[in-house]
């Protein structure tokens, strides 16, 4: 059974689209796309991840 409420599953993608993180956000409070600085293990450095589409 699916969760009810304003929280939605989102995908944070690296700029090269070679790595991603999955997380949740409150879609009522945060209507803009998320941008977070996260660690990319393939490049071994921090990069700016942006919200993408969840398939």
N, C-alpha and C positions, 0 to 999 in steps of 0.2 A: 504494500500500500504506500502511495506517495505521501510525502510530507505536505502539510498545508501551511500556508503563511507566506510572508514576503521574502523568505530566503530562497535564493536561486543558485544552482550549481553553475560555476563559470570556469573557463579555462584561461590561464595566463600563459601566453606564448612569448618565446624569445624573439628578438628581431629577425633572426635567420630562420625561424620556425623549425629549429632542430631539437628543441627541448620544450617541455611544458609542465606546468603545475596545475592541479585542480583544487579549487577552493569554493567557498560559498560567500555570497554577499547579500546584504539587505537591499532589495531593489526599491523599496520605498524611500529609504534615506539616501542611497547612492544611485542616482539615475545616470550619471556619466560613466564612461568606460574607465575601469581601474587601470592604473599604471603603478607598478611596484618594482623596486630594485631588488632582484633576487639573484641567487648564485646559479650559474650555469656550469654544471659538472663537465660538460664536453669541452668547454673552453677554459675551464678552471679560473673563472673570474666572475664578478658581478656585472649584470646587465639590466637594462630597463625592460621589464616584461609588460605586455599590454593584454587587455582582455580580448579574447577571440571567441569563436563560436564553439559550442559543445555539440558534438554529433550524437 
